[in-house]
Amino acid sequence: MILYLNLLTSLIMATTDTASSPRFTPQDLPYAYDALAPAISEETMHYHHDKHYAGYVDKLNELIVDTPFAGQPLEDIILSADGPVYNNAAQAWNHAFFFGQLSPKPQKEPSGELLEAINRNFGSLDELIGRAAAGLFGSGWVWLAEDPSGRLAVVSEQNAGNPMRHGMKPLLAIDVWEHAYYIDYRNRRADAVEALWGVVDWKVVGDRYAEK
């Protein structure tokens, strides 16, 4: 993949080059745990980041010891692994990506080339949000991604699915696993996702889109 894939190398840093020691560590949140309330509560952020995300990273470190994956970058593991190694690698990447696009003081709407691409491919931001909502079924992720031709698409992936596996460039992720919202919203997932749009920082998404 392109230089864009170096993004998560900086988000989940290798701690050592030895195959018998943990290679990846969870990236700290770029804001306080309570900074996104009321859209996402402090309690949810502690569970989501410290338990679930960190758990995927820890399990990945355990699974890759003394395997060919032990010395690979995270993105390469995602592109080549299957089974538990893939699931934990993708979930580690997905979560770091997800947390990094949120902000207590976000740019509320896309602008520049990203806005032009959204209007070109969806008609409007509202249409994009509507398509994303339509893809919310089961546990997994809904992505805004760019395909190899440069076209934007909403992609629904079950479980740990990541559009990089299809040669696409992720731009924005919506976590629709219950652990992302159940403390705050119980079974009202649509309400959780609607609130999430209020803390998505479109500047981050635009910067991802501009990365070549």
Secondary structure, DSSP 8 states (H G I E B T S, - for coil): --GGGGHHHHHS-B--S-TTS--B-----SS-TTTTTTTS-HHHHIIIIIIIIHHHHHHHHHHHTTSGGGGS-HHHHHHH--HHHHHHHHHHHHHHHHHHTB-SS---S--HHHHHHHHHHHSSHHHHHHHHHHT--SSEEEEEEE-TTS-EEEEEEETT--GGGGT-EEEEEEE-SGGGTHHHHTT-HHHHHHHHGGGB-HHHHHHHHH--
